[in-house]
Amino acid sequence: MSLKDIKSKFPIFKSNKKLVYLDTANSAQKPKVVVDVMDDFYRNKYSNIGRGVYSLAGIATEAYEQSRRAIKEFVNGSEGEIIFTKNSTESINLVATCFSKFLKEGDEILLSEAEHHSNYVPWHFLRKKKVNIKFIPINNDGELDINKINSLITKKTKIISIIHISNVTGHTSPIKKIIEIAKLKKIPVCIDGTQGVAHANVNLKELDCDFYAFSSHKIYGPAGVGLLFMKSKWLDQFDPFLGGGGMIQNVDLKNITYASGVSKFEAGTMPSAEVVALKEAVHFIDQLKIKNIITHEQNLTNYAIDKLSQINDVEFVGTPSSKSSLFSFNIKGIHSHDVSTVFDQDHIAVRAGHHCCQILHKKMNIVSSIRVSFGIYNNKQDVDTLCESIKKCKKLFKLN
């Protein structure tokens, strides 16, 4: 499959021919093959999974488990260590909640100032146990100051939870180095891979972290499906996160025994059609090859930054050396929401606000920003359209 005609694979660009979609970091658009698989499942193969002993239920359950196997290959993980949730946020809440039983007053959790709220708020809840949270600082370029990590780790540090790729600056965290440091001190590591899996080559066996969370909707799959890689030792040690059908082995009036492995964490009716369609999204990426996607997005990001740098009054939020497929900026003197409104008139979709990352924005001394994030369907023409709209915005607000 070629990237040249890739937009034709996405139905939304046929029904919205003028759309310039620059908000993939928020949620990626869906290729037709993914939509078709969901439609086919609901029309011809639907049944609740893991429940019935009739043939239709068996077909649905096998299709569901095929997606787990596809994800295993995609990130080079272990099939028996991949849990389906509803999004990255739930995955990290699962880790934080289940890990809390190992924490006592005075223990410490290490995060960073670049974290999305989904990798901060769940750990903040644990402050009720009088647990302390420390933050790896970011510098003026929006990069993690890795040199500070050793001084922040103490004997009370019980877990490190860190973002893979910043959803504001595009900075790729030095997670391999962080994991190496943590291993020497026998500290478990949780990675928020929400942006990482979509825009980097993730090999979980090489990373060897304890937890890695990401979402289907960021990798061209359906919304409502999250994924959590969890090392098997934690599967055994953690108590269930949710209770209900599907996660039990035996129930009587006084005692309950739970299912083993990942089943212990998949309570209730799961989003089966969405999980089944996720396999097709992974297959779609595999056909294009992740290395080609990374190259395409990085080239486009470099092109965009170069073009925007030539426009007066454009101020970037951080200038990290290792930048992924997104960046944020402001137009001096114009609020990000006003900029986004002007862009929308030109059929350009961007994210405006603090991007669920208020700590980073406060550290950079700004209230909000405009984020541009690319996917496989974007091209240089999209960037050129964006630049023209920036110039239009400046004229409207009389900045020229």
Residue pairs with C-beta under 8 A, 6 or more apart in sequence:
1 9
1 284
1 287
1 288
3 288
3 292
3 296
3 376
6 288
6 376
6 377
7 13
7 377
8 14
9 31
9 32
9 33
9 284
9 377
10 29
10 30
10 31
10 32
10 377
11 30
11 32
11 35
12 19
12 21
12 29
12 30
13 19
13 21
13 29
13 377
16 347
18 347
19 347
19 349
20 346
20 347
20 348
20 349
20 382
20 385
20 386
21 29
21 349
21 375
21 377
21 378
22 348
22 349
22 350
22 372
22 373
22 374
22 378
22 382
22 386
23 349
23 350
23 351
23 371
23 373
24 198
24 218
24 325
24 326
24 373
24 374
24 375
24 378
25 167
25 195
25 218
25 325
25 326
25 351
25 371
25 373
26 351
26 373
27 217
27 218
27 223
28 198
28 217
28 218
28 219
28 220
28 375
29 220
29 375
29 377
30 220
30 221
30 222
30 281
31 220
31 281
31 284
33 280
33 283
33 284
34 220
34 221
34 222
34 277
34 280
34 281
34 284
35 277
36 280
37 276
37 277
37 279
37 280
38 222
38 273
38 274
38 276
38 277
41 60
41 63
41 272
41 273
41 276
41 277
42 273
45 56
45 59
45 60
45 63
45 276
46 56
46 60
46 272
46 273
47 54
47 56
47 57
47 59
47 60
47 61
47 272
48 57
48 60
48 269
48 272
49 57
49 60
49 61
49 64
49 270
49 272
50 61
50 64
50 246
50 263
51 57
51 245
51 246
52 58
60 272
60 276
63 272
63 276
63 279
64 270
64 272
64 275
64 276
66 276
66 279
67 275
67 276
67 278
67 279
67 282
68 79
68 82
68 84
69 79
70 278
70 279
70 282
70 283
71 77
71 82
71 227
71 278
71 282
72 78
72 79
72 82
73 282
74 197
74 282
74 285
74 286
75 197
75 202
75 203
75 204
75 212
75 229
76 202
76 203
76 204
76 205
76 206
77 204
77 205
77 212
77 229
78 232
80 232
80 235
80 261
80 262
81 229
81 230
81 231
81 232
81 235
81 262
82 227
82 228
82 229
82 262
83 91
83 94
83 227
83 228
83 229
83 230
83 262
83 265
83 266
84 225
84 226
84 227
84 262
84 266
84 270
84 275
85 91
85 94
85 225
85 226
85 227
85 228
85 265
86 224
86 225
86 226
86 271
87 215
87 217
87 223
87 224
87 225
87 226
88 118
88 192
88 193
88 194
88 213
88 214
88 215
88 226
89 118
89 122
89 226
90 226
91 211
91 213
91 214
91 226
91 227
91 228
92 118
92 119
92 122
92 161
92 190
92 192
92 213
93 122
93 241
94 228
94 241
94 265
95 122
95 161
95 190
95 211
95 213
95 228
95 230
96 122
96 123
96 125
96 126
96 161
97 122
97 125
97 241
98 234
98 238
98 239
98 241
99 158
99 159
99 188
99 238
100 126
100 129
101 239
102 158
103 109
103 126
103 129
103 131
103 158
104 129
104 131
105 129
105 130
105 131
106 130
106 131
106 132
106 156
107 131
107 132
107 156
107 157
107 158
108 131
108 132
108 133
108 134
108 154
108 156
108 157
108 158
109 123
109 126
109 131
109 132
109 133
109 134
109 157
109 158
109 159
109 160
109 161
110 133
110 134
110 135
110 136
110 149
110 152
110 153
110 157
110 159
110 160
110 161
110 162
111 119
111 120
111 123
111 133
111 134
111 135
111 136
111 160
111 161
111 162
112 135
112 136
112 137
112 138
112 144
112 162
112 163
112 173
113 135
113 136
113 137
113 138
113 359
113 360
113 363
114 138
114 142
114 144
114 163
114 166
114 168
114 169
114 171
114 173
114 357
114 359
114 360
115 161
115 162
115 163
115 192
115 357
115 359
115 360
116 163
116 167
116 192
116 194
116 355
116 356
116 357
117 356
117 357
117 358
118 192
118 194
118 356
119 161
119 162
119 163
119 190
119 192
120 359
123 133
123 161
124 133
127 133
132 156
134 152
134 157
135 359
136 144
136 145
136 146
136 148
136 149
136 152
136 162
137 144
137 145
137 148
137 363
138 144
138 145
138 318
138 360
138 363
139 145
140 318
140 364
141 169
141 171
141 318
141 319
141 320
141 321
142 166
142 168
142 169
142 171
142 317
142 318
142 319
142 320
142 360
142 364
143 169
143 171
143 318
143 320
143 321
143 322
144 162
144 171
144 173
144 174
146 174
146 177
146 178
149 178
149 181
150 181
153 160
153 181
153 185
153 187
157 185
157 187
158 187
158 188
159 187
159 188
159 189
159 190
160 178
160 182
160 187
160 188
160 189
160 190
161 189
161 190
161 191
161 192
162 173
162 175
162 178
162 189
162 190
162 191
162 192
163 173
163 191
163 192
163 194
163 195
164 172
164 173
164 175
164 191
164 192
164 193
164 194
164 195
164 196
164 197
164 200
164 202
165 171
165 172
165 173
165 195
165 196
165 199
165 200
165 324
166 172
166 173
166 195
166 320
166 357
166 360
167 194
167 195
167 326
167 355
167 356
167 357
167 371
168 317
168 318
168 328
168 355
168 357
168 360
168 361
168 369
168 371
169 317
169 318
169 320
169 323
169 327
169 328
169 360
170 301
170 320
170 323
170 324
170 325
170 326
170 327
171 318
171 320
171 322
171 323
171 324
172 196
172 200
172 320
172 322
172 323
172 324
175 189
175 191
175 207
175 209
176 207
178 189
179 189
179 207
179 208
179 209
182 188
182 189
183 208
188 210
188 211
188 234
189 209
189 210
189 211
190 209
190 210
190 211
190 212
190 213
191 207
191 209
191 211
191 212
191 213
192 213
193 202
193 212
193 213
193 214
194 213
194 214
194 215
194 218
195 218
195 324
195 326
196 202
196 214
197 214
197 218
197 219
198 214
198 218
198 219
198 325
199 293
199 294
199 297
199 324
199 325
200 294
200 324
201 290
201 291
201 294
202 212
204 212
204 229
209 229
210 230
210 231
210 234
211 228
211 229
211 230
211 231
211 234
212 228
212 229
213 226
213 227
213 228
213 229
214 226
214 227
215 225
215 226
215 227
216 222
216 223
216 224
216 225
216 226
216 227
216 274
216 275
216 278
216 281
217 223
217 224
217 225
219 281
219 282
219 285
220 281
220 284
220 285
220 375
220 376
221 274
221 277
221 278
221 280
221 281
221 282
222 271
222 273
222 274
222 277
222 278
222 281
223 274
224 271
224 274
225 271
225 274
225 275
225 278
228 265
230 238
230 262
230 265
232 261
235 260
235 261
235 262
235 264
235 265
238 264
238 265
240 247
240 258
240 264
240 265
240 267
241 265
241 267
242 265
242 267
242 268
243 267
244 267
244 268
245 267
245 268
245 269
246 259
246 263
246 266
246 267
246 268
246 269
246 270
247 258
247 259
247 263
247 264
247 265
247 266
247 267
248 256
248 257
248 258
248 259
249 257
249 258
249 259
249 260
250 256
250 257
258 264
285 293
288 376
293 376
296 376
297 324
297 325
297 374
297 375
297 376
297 378
298 323
298 324
298 325
300 325
300 374
300 378
300 379
300 380
300 383
301 323
301 324
301 325
301 326
301 327
301 374
303 380
303 383
304 327
304 372
304 374
304 383
304 386
305 316
305 323
305 327
307 383
307 384
307 387
308 314
308 316
308 329
308 386
308 387
308 390
309 316
311 387
311 390
311 391
311 394
312 394
312 399
313 331
313 332
313 333
313 394
313 399
314 329
314 330
314 331
314 332
314 390
315 329
315 330
315 331
315 332
316 327
316 328
316 329
317 327
317 328
317 329
317 330
317 361
317 364
317 366
317 369
318 328
318 364
325 373
325 374
325 375
326 371
326 372
326 373
326 374
327 371
327 372
328 355
328 369
328 370
328 371
328 372
329 369
329 370
329 372
330 336
330 339
330 366
330 368
330 369
330 370
331 339
331 370
331 390
331 393
331 394
331 397
331 399
332 399
333 397
333 399
334 393
334 394
334 397
334 399
335 368
336 352
336 353
336 368
336 369
336 370
337 352
337 353
337 368
338 393
338 397
339 352
339 370
339 390
339 393
340 350
340 351
340 352
340 370
342 389
342 392
342 393
342 396
343 349
343 350
343 370
343 386
343 389
343 393
346 385
346 388
346 389
346 392
348 385
348 386
348 389
350 370
350 371
350 372
351 370
351 371
351 373
352 368
352 369
352 370
352 371
353 368
353 369
354 361
354 367
354 368
354 369
355 361
355 369
355 371
361 367
361 368
361 369
372 386
394 400
